[in-house]
Amino acid sequence: MDILKQRIIQELVPGRQITLAHIIANPDPMLYESLSMQHATQSAIGILTITPPETAIIIADIAIKSAGVQVVSVDRVSGSLIITGTVSAVESAVHAILEYVGSTLGFEICNLTKT
C-alpha cells in the first residue's frame, strides 16, 4: 500500500488583526516566576498578539492610558503585548484595545478569552 505524504507549508501573511486576546486571572506564582516577573503582585495577566507587529506600541499606550495596568513586555518585532494588573484593570484595558483597534483602525479582532 502506497502511503502518500502530504507536505504542509505554513505562511504568516500579516494582516490588520488581533490574533490573540487572553486574560489569565489569578495566575499561579510559578507563572510569574517563569515570565521573570517575580516581584509582580498583581492578580491578572493580559496577553495580546497583533499584526502588523509595530501596532503593539499603540496598544501598549492604550492599555496604560485606559486602566491601571503595567506593561510587562511590548514586542514591536513579534507584535505581542503582556500586561499585568488587577483582573478588572486588565479586562478594562483589553476591552479598550479591542474597541479602538476594531472600530478606529478597522482591524479584525478575535474573541477575548479568559482562564
C-alpha positions in Angstrom: 0.0 0.0 0.0 1.5 3.3 -1.0 1.3 6.0 1.6 1.0 9.5 0.2 2.9 12.0 2.2 1.5 15.5 2.4 3.6 18.5 2.8 2.1 21.4 4.5 3.6 24.9 4.2 2.5 27.5 6.7 3.0 31.2 6.0 2.3 34.2 8.0 0.6 36.8 5.9 0.4 39.9 8.0 -2.9 41.4 8.1 -4.5 44.0 10.2 -5.7 41.9 13.1 -5.5 40.9 16.7 -5.0 37.2 16.7 -5.0 36.6 20.5 -6.6 38.4 23.4 -6.4 36.4 26.6 -6.6 37.2 30.3 -5.2 34.9 32.9 -7.0 35.6 36.2 -5.2 34.8 39.4 -2.2 33.1 37.8 -0.1 30.7 39.9 3.0 32.4 41.3 5.2 29.9 39.3 3.9 31.5 36.1 5.1 34.9 37.3 8.5 33.4 38.1 8.6 31.7 34.7 8.0 35.0 33.0 10.7 36.7 35.1 8.0 38.7 36.9 9.0 37.5 40.4 8.1 40.8 42.0 4.6 41.0 40.5 1.8 41.1 43.0 -1.0 41.6 40.6 -3.9 39.3 40.1 -4.1 39.1 36.3 -2.0 38.9 33.2 -3.2 40.0 29.8 -1.7 38.7 26.6 -2.3 40.1 23.1 -0.8 39.5 19.7 -1.3 41.9 16.8 -0.3 42.3 13.1 1.3 44.4 11.8 3.7 44.0 14.8 4.6 47.7 15.2 1.0 48.2 16.3 1.9 46.6 19.6 3.3 50.1 20.6 -0.1 51.6 20.0 -2.0 49.0 22.0 0.5 49.3 24.9 -0.2 53.0 25.0 -4.0 52.4 25.0 -3.6 49.8 27.8 -1.6 52.2 30.0 -4.0 55.1 29.4 -7.2 53.2 29.8 -6.6 51.3 33.1 -4.2 50.9 36.0 -2.1 48.3 34.3 1.7 47.8 34.0 3.3 46.8 30.7 5.5 43.7 31.3 6.5 43.4 27.7 5.8 45.1 24.4 7.5 43.5 21.3 7.3 45.5 18.1 9.0 42.7 16.2 6.7 39.9 17.0 3.6 42.0 17.8 3.0 40.9 21.3 1.9 42.7 24.5 1.9 41.4 28.0 0.3 43.5 30.8 -0.5 42.9 34.4 -2.8 44.4 37.0 -6.0 43.6 38.8 -8.4 41.4 36.9 -10.8 44.3 36.4 -8.0 46.7 35.2 -6.6 44.1 32.8 -10.0 43.3 31.5 -10.8 47.0 31.0 -7.5 47.6 29.2 -8.1 44.7 26.8 -11.6 45.8 26.1 -10.4 49.3 25.3 -7.7 47.9 23.0 -10.2 45.7 21.1 -12.7 48.6 20.8 -10.1 51.0 19.5 -8.4 48.6 17.1 -11.7 47.3 15.8 -13.6 50.5 15.4 -11.0 53.2 14.8 -8.3 51.3 13.0 -10.6 48.8 11.2 -8.7 45.7 12.3 -10.2 42.2 12.5 -10.3 41.2 16.2 -10.6 37.9 17.8 -12.8 37.0 20.8 -11.5 37.7 24.2 -10.7 34.5 26.1 -10.1 34.1 29.9 -8.8 31.4 32.2 
